[in-house]
Amino acid sequence: MSALSTSSNGPVKEWLPPSMALQRFAPPGDLLWNDAAPVVERKRYGYRLASLNLLVRAEVGSEVIRAQALAPLPGAATYLLGLINLRGNLVPVFDLGLVLGGRRSDITPNKLFLILDKGDNAVGMVIDSYPQPLVGLRSIAQLPQLPATLEAHVPAAYMLDERVWLDFNHESFFDKLSRSK
């Protein structure tokens, strides 16, 4: 499909279809990227839980809220602290310090709940401080010794400032945790 146009400067010209016109574009040489351009790294967030440094997965939404009243579930495992109402969604809150480190967390007004995911998939856990932004994580080849309950749920580990950060797959972890009692 081409169209004819008239020009005040001279002869009639034929218009190119948009797809062909785009293929003819060549940006100036100084606008092209080169291999020496710095790589922009994604910022990840990490938090401390028991003696472990865990990463929030890059594709997972998360939020931190102040500890609030929990509705306990009779007969639930001791590590399931209860449910909270978060904008109309019931969110289970777990004490992973008890699961991973063997120590029960005290729920005080200065404690925080880290909520991972949204809606029906949301889960919460008790944390002591806000997650921190991390940039420049370096992948390590071999995973460190992990608690048995966590081994299958950490596909990768990274180093930053002499600390090991674990890529924590919370979906598989909580799925397995909810099936065991």
N, C-alpha and C positions, 0 to 999 in steps of 0.2 A: 504494500500500500504506500504509494508515494503521492505527494501533492505538488502542484506547481505554485510557485510564488512569484510575485513581481517585485522587482527591486528598482528603487529610484536611481540606482547607479548603473543600471545596465540590463543585461539579458535576463530572461526568466530562468530561475534555478529550480531544481528538483529537490524536494525535502526527503530526508532519509527517515525510515521508520525508527522509532525510539531505540529499539534493541540494537540496530546497526549504528546509530549515532553514539550510543554509550561505548561500543567497542572501539570507536575511533579515538576516544579520549586518552590522552597520555599526559599524566601530571608532570609538572616540571621536576627535574632531577633532584632539586633540594627538598622536595616534599616526600620523596620515597623513603621508606624505612631501610635501615641497613642492619647487618648482623651485629654491629657493635652497640646498637641501642640497648639500654638497660631493660631487663625483664622485670615487669611489674609483678610483685608477689602478692598473693592473696593474704589478707589479714585473717588469722584464725584467733579464736578465743580459747584460753586455757584456764583451768581452775584446779585448785588443790583439794583432794579428798583423801582423808586418812593420810598415808605417806606417799600418795601417788599424785602425779600431775597428769590431768586428763584434758583432752582437747574436745571442744564442741565440733562435731562434724561440719564441714563447710556448707553443706546443703541443708542443714537443719536450723529451723528458727528456734530462738531461745529468748528467755527473759528472766530477769531476777526480780523477785518481790521480797518484801519483808515477811518474816515468819508470821503466820496468822493461825487462828484457832483451827485445829484439826478435828474432824469427826472420826473417831476411832471405829474400826470394824471388828465386832466381836468374832473371835476365833481366827483372826488373820495372823499371819506370820509376824514375829516380833519386829522384823525389819520394815514392815509396812506400817508406818506411823498413823495413817488415816487418809481421809479425803479432804480437799479444800474445794470451795466453789470459786472458780476463776472465770468471771464473766459468763456465768451460766453453765459452764462445763465442770463436771466433777473430775478432779485431777488427783490421782493417787500420789502420795508423798512417801518416799522411801528413805530409810536411814542407811545409806551405803557405807558409812563409817562402820556400822555394825556388820554388814555383809563382808566388806573387804578388809577391814582392820581389826574387827573383833571388839570395837569400843562403841558403846551407845552414845549418840550425840545428845547433848542437852539442848532442848528447844527454849531459847531465851529470846527476849525482844530484839537483841542485836544479831541474831542468826538470820540467814537468808535462805530462801528457797530458789533453786535454779530450776526453771521449767523448760523442758526440752520438747519440741514439737508443738502441735496445735490440735485443738478439737478433741476428738475421741482418742487420738494418739498421744496426747500430752501426758507426760510423767514429770514428777518433781522429786528433788532430792535436797537434803540439807547441806549447805555449804557455809564456810566461815567468813569468806570475803568475796568481793566481786570478782568475776572472771577478768583476766587481763588480756589486752590485745597482744598478739605475738606475730612478728614478721621476721622472716629470715630463718625459718626452721630448716634444719639440714636432716635429711633422711638418714637413718642408721640401718645397717644391713641386718643385724641380728637383734631380736627382741630381748629385753632384759628378763630376768626371773620375775614372773608375775604370780599373784595369787591364783590358785586353781580355778576359782569361780570367774576369773576375768580372762583367762588365757584365750578362749575361743572368740572373744569379743574385741580383741585388739589386733587389727590387721597390719598396723605399721607403728613405728616409733620414730621420733625426731629428737634432735638435740638443739638446744639454744641456751647459751650462757651456762654451759656445764650441767644443765638439767635435762633429764629425759622426759619428753612429753608423749603420751600415749594417745593414739587415734582411737577413741572409744566409740564402738558401735552400740549405742544405747538401745537401739531397736531390738537387736538379737539378745542383748543382755537381759532386758526387762521381759522379753518374751519367754526366755528360759526361766527367769526368776519367778514369773507368774505361774509357770507350769509345775514348779517344785514347791514343796511346803515342808 
